[in-house]
Amino acid sequence: MRGVSGDQNDADVVDEEEMHRRRRLLERFMASYGPGSTYLCEAPKVYTHPCVQYTMRLSVKKARVSWSHRASRRFFPERRGSTFPIPLCRVAADSDDRVEQVVDRSGAPGEPDRPGVVSGIHDWAYDALELSRERGVIDREGSPAPWTEVAVIRGMPGGRGITVTSHVENLVVRLHGILFLLQRPSATVDLCFSEHWFRLPTGWTEERLYAEDGCHIIDIAAPVENLVRKLHQMHDQEEKEIERQRLETEEEREKRLLEAGF
């Protein structure tokens, strides 16, 4: 399927310099922190060792996505299911294309560094959802290759936030200066709403995320923040419609009572 879905329209023209930086960052990341690296092999240690757990938070009012973190004596999944720790890296402060592991070295002398991790989960409904669904492909001016759908944003159970689920193997995801790897299709991360009153509008189902074919790295900050603005507007519209229907129902009830002589 060729075409544009969701908020992809605002980025149809590719910035060649930005794409060069993105490819170079992907190469650096995969060389040091990709499949088979010590970095990934040691990630399960946090099941029994101290770590720093990161979460992604979405402010609906501010239309902003951010990281929060807390020290923990071991890894605790954010929700039930087939969960796993995903180690985090960051773009080095002194270079746009140098990557380093996120670690906390504030412990007492002799204590090991605490690696930064985010909670991942395998979406077991993924195969059923994707079986009959055609993947998106879009063309962007200035790109030598088509852009293919590599991930999808959907709602969390209960509407408490959104999820990003990978379609491909070894998808590198960036949020601000932090990077992490979704190693296989169905690998999912959560982004929870800061405002507990907010629930996803019923009229929204998903948003597709694209990357240049062969360059599986996505920056989710702008797509997610644009999506939150849209969801807030849809939520407000649905609330207004519910209130309008309620008032109409009350008016009809009063009219029936008057006609009946009450």
C-alpha positions as CSV (number, residue, x, y, z in Angstrom):
1,M,0.0,0.0,0.0
2,R,1.4,3.3,-1.0
3,G,0.2,6.5,0.6
4,V,0.6,8.6,3.7
5,S,-1.0,7.7,7.0
6,G,-1.5,9.9,10.2
7,D,0.9,12.7,10.7
8,Q,3.4,11.7,8.0
9,N,2.3,14.6,5.7
10,D,4.3,17.1,7.5
11,A,7.6,15.3,6.7
12,D,7.2,14.3,3.1
13,V,10.5,16.0,2.1
14,V,13.6,14.3,3.5
15,D,16.5,16.4,5.0
16,E,19.5,14.7,3.4
17,E,21.9,15.9,6.1
18,E,19.5,14.7,8.9
19,M,19.3,11.3,7.1
20,H,23.1,11.1,6.9
21,R,23.3,11.7,10.7
22,R,20.6,9.1,11.3
23,R,22.3,6.4,9.3
24,R,25.6,7.2,11.0
25,L,24.0,7.0,14.4
26,L,22.4,3.7,13.5
27,E,25.8,2.3,12.5
28,R,27.5,3.4,15.7
29,F,24.7,2.0,17.8
30,M,24.6,-1.4,16.1
31,A,28.4,-1.7,16.1
32,S,28.6,-1.4,19.9
33,Y,25.1,-2.3,21.2
34,G,23.5,-4.4,18.6
35,P,22.6,-8.1,18.6
36,G,25.3,-10.3,20.2
37,S,26.9,-7.4,22.1
38,T,28.0,-7.8,25.7
39,Y,25.6,-4.9,26.4
40,L,22.6,-7.0,25.4
41,C,23.9,-10.3,26.8
42,E,24.2,-8.7,30.3
43,A,20.8,-7.1,30.3
44,P,19.0,-10.0,32.1
45,K,21.3,-9.4,35.2
46,V,18.9,-6.7,36.3
47,Y,16.4,-9.3,37.2
48,T,18.5,-9.8,40.4
49,H,20.8,-6.8,40.4
50,P,20.2,-3.0,41.0
51,C,19.2,-0.9,38.1
52,V,17.6,2.4,37.2
53,Q,14.1,2.0,35.7
54,Y,13.1,4.5,33.1
55,T,9.5,5.2,32.0
56,M,8.1,7.3,29.2
57,R,5.4,9.8,30.2
58,L,3.0,11.7,28.1
59,S,1.5,15.0,29.2
60,V,-1.7,15.6,27.3
61,K,-2.1,19.2,28.5
62,K,1.5,20.1,27.4
63,A,1.6,17.8,24.4
64,R,5.0,16.7,25.6
65,V,6.7,13.3,26.0
66,S,9.5,12.9,28.5
67,W,11.5,10.4,30.5
68,S,11.3,9.7,34.2
69,H,13.4,7.3,36.2
70,R,13.9,5.8,39.7
71,A,16.5,3.6,41.3
72,S,15.4,0.1,42.0
73,R,17.0,-2.9,43.8
74,R,16.1,-5.0,40.7
75,F,14.0,-4.9,37.5
76,F,10.2,-4.7,38.1
77,P,8.0,-5.0,35.0
78,E,5.6,-2.1,34.5
79,R,2.6,-4.4,33.8
80,R,1.7,-8.0,33.6
81,G,2.6,-10.2,30.6
82,S,5.7,-11.4,28.8
83,T,7.9,-8.6,29.9
84,F,11.6,-8.0,29.7
85,P,14.2,-5.3,30.4
86,I,15.5,-3.2,27.5
87,P,18.9,-1.6,28.2
88,L,19.2,2.1,27.3
89,C,21.9,4.1,25.6
90,R,22.3,7.8,25.1
91,V,23.8,10.1,22.5
92,A,27.1,11.4,24.0
93,A,27.0,15.0,25.1
94,D,30.2,15.8,23.1
95,S,29.1,14.2,19.8
96,D,25.9,13.7,17.8
97,D,27.0,10.3,16.6
98,R,28.7,8.7,19.6
99,V,26.7,6.4,21.7
100,E,27.2,5.3,25.3
101,Q,25.3,3.2,27.8
102,V,23.0,4.8,30.3
103,V,24.4,4.0,33.7
104,D,24.1,5.5,37.2
105,R,27.5,5.8,39.0
106,S,26.2,7.5,42.2
107,G,26.3,4.4,44.4
108,A,28.7,4.0,47.4
109,P,32.4,3.1,46.7
110,G,32.6,-0.4,45.5
111,E,29.0,-0.7,44.4
112,P,28.6,-1.6,40.7
113,D,27.1,0.8,38.2
114,R,23.3,0.7,37.8
115,P,22.3,0.3,34.2
116,G,19.3,2.2,32.9
117,V,16.5,0.0,31.5
118,V,13.0,0.5,30.2
119,S,10.3,-2.2,30.5
120,G,9.4,-4.0,27.3
121,I,6.6,-6.5,26.6
122,H,5.8,-8.9,23.8
123,D,2.3,-8.2,22.4
124,W,0.8,-11.7,22.0
125,A,-2.2,-10.3,20.1
126,Y,0.3,-9.0,17.5
127,D,0.0,-11.8,15.0
128,A,-3.8,-11.8,15.0
129,L,-3.9,-8.0,14.5
130,E,-1.3,-8.0,11.7
131,L,-2.5,-11.1,9.8
132,S,-4.9,-9.3,7.5
133,R,-3.3,-5.8,7.7
134,E,-1.4,-4.4,4.8
135,R,1.8,-2.6,5.7
136,G,2.2,1.0,4.6
137,V,4.8,2.2,2.1
138,I,5.3,5.9,1.3
139,D,7.6,7.9,-1.0
140,R,9.4,10.9,0.2
141,E,11.1,13.5,-1.9
142,G,14.9,13.4,-1.6
143,S,15.0,9.8,-0.3
144,P,16.7,7.2,-2.5
145,A,14.6,4.4,-1.1
146,P,10.9,4.1,-0.2
147,W,9.9,4.5,3.5
148,T,8.2,1.4,4.9
149,E,6.1,0.9,8.0
150,V,8.3,-0.3,10.7
151,A,6.2,0.2,13.9
152,V,2.7,1.1,14.9
153,I,1.3,3.2,17.8
154,R,-1.8,1.8,19.5
155,G,-3.6,2.2,22.8
156,M,-2.6,0.6,26.1
157,P,-5.1,-1.7,27.8
158,G,-7.6,0.5,29.6
159,G,-6.6,3.5,27.6
160,R,-4.1,4.7,30.1
161,G,-1.5,5.5,27.5
162,I,-0.2,4.4,24.1
163,T,2.2,1.7,22.9
164,V,4.9,1.5,20.2
165,T,5.2,-2.0,18.7
166,S,7.9,-3.0,16.2
167,H,7.1,-4.7,12.9
168,V,10.8,-5.5,12.1
169,E,13.8,-7.1,13.7
170,N,16.4,-4.8,15.4
171,L,14.5,-1.5,15.3
172,V,16.4,1.3,17.0
173,V,14.0,3.8,18.7
174,R,15.1,7.3,19.8
175,L,13.3,9.6,22.3
176,H,15.2,12.8,22.9
177,G,18.8,11.7,23.6
178,I,18.0,8.2,24.7
179,L,18.1,5.1,22.3
180,F,17.0,1.5,22.7
181,L,16.6,-1.6,20.6
182,L,13.4,-3.5,19.9
183,Q,14.9,-6.8,18.8
184,R,11.9,-8.5,17.1
185,P,8.4,-8.0,15.7
186,S,5.8,-7.6,18.5
187,A,8.3,-6.1,20.9
188,T,6.4,-3.2,22.6
189,V,7.1,-0.3,24.9
190,D,4.5,1.8,26.8
191,L,4.1,5.5,27.1
192,C,1.7,6.4,30.0
193,F,-0.4,9.5,30.3
194,S,0.6,11.9,33.1
195,E,-3.0,13.0,33.4
196,H,-4.9,10.1,35.0
197,W,-8.2,11.4,34.0
198,F,-7.4,11.2,30.3
199,R,-8.6,8.2,28.2
200,L,-8.1,7.5,24.6
201,P,-11.0,8.7,22.3
202,T,-13.1,5.9,20.9
203,G,-12.6,7.2,17.3
204,W,-8.9,6.6,17.2
205,T,-7.3,3.2,16.5
206,E,-3.6,3.5,15.5
207,E,-0.8,5.6,14.0
208,R,1.8,4.1,11.7
209,L,5.5,4.9,11.9
210,Y,7.9,4.8,8.9
211,A,11.6,4.5,8.3
212,E,13.7,4.6,5.2
213,D,14.0,1.0,3.8
214,G,17.1,-0.6,5.2
215,C,17.6,2.2,7.8
216,H,15.6,0.9,10.8
217,I,15.9,3.8,13.2
218,I,13.0,6.1,14.3
219,D,12.7,9.2,16.4
220,I,9.4,9.0,18.1
221,A,9.3,12.4,19.9
222,A,7.6,14.5,17.2
223,P,5.2,11.8,15.9
224,V,4.1,11.1,19.5
225,E,3.6,14.7,20.5
226,N,1.7,15.4,17.3
227,L,-0.5,12.4,18.0
228,V,-1.2,13.6,21.6
229,R,-2.4,16.9,20.3
230,K,-4.8,15.2,17.9
231,L,-6.0,12.8,20.6
232,H,-6.7,15.7,23.0
233,Q,-8.8,17.4,20.3
234,M,-10.7,14.2,19.5
235,H,-11.3,13.6,23.3
236,D,-12.7,17.1,23.7
237,Q,-14.9,16.7,20.6
238,E,-16.3,13.4,21.9
239,E,-16.9,14.9,25.4
240,K,-18.9,17.7,23.8
241,E,-20.9,15.3,21.7
242,I,-21.7,13.2,24.8
243,E,-22.9,16.3,26.6
244,R,-24.9,17.4,23.6
245,Q,-26.7,14.0,23.5
246,R,-27.3,14.1,27.2
247,L,-29.0,17.5,27.0
248,E,-31.0,16.4,24.0
249,T,-32.2,13.3,26.0
250,E,-33.2,15.5,28.9
251,E,-35.1,17.8,26.7
252,E,-36.9,15.0,25.0
253,R,-37.8,13.5,28.4
254,E,-39.2,16.8,29.7
255,K,-41.2,17.2,26.5
256,R,-42.7,13.7,26.9
257,L,-43.6,14.4,30.6
258,L,-45.3,17.7,29.5
259,E,-47.3,16.0,26.8
260,A,-48.4,13.3,29.3
261,G,-49.7,16.0,31.7
262,F,-47.2,15.5,34.5
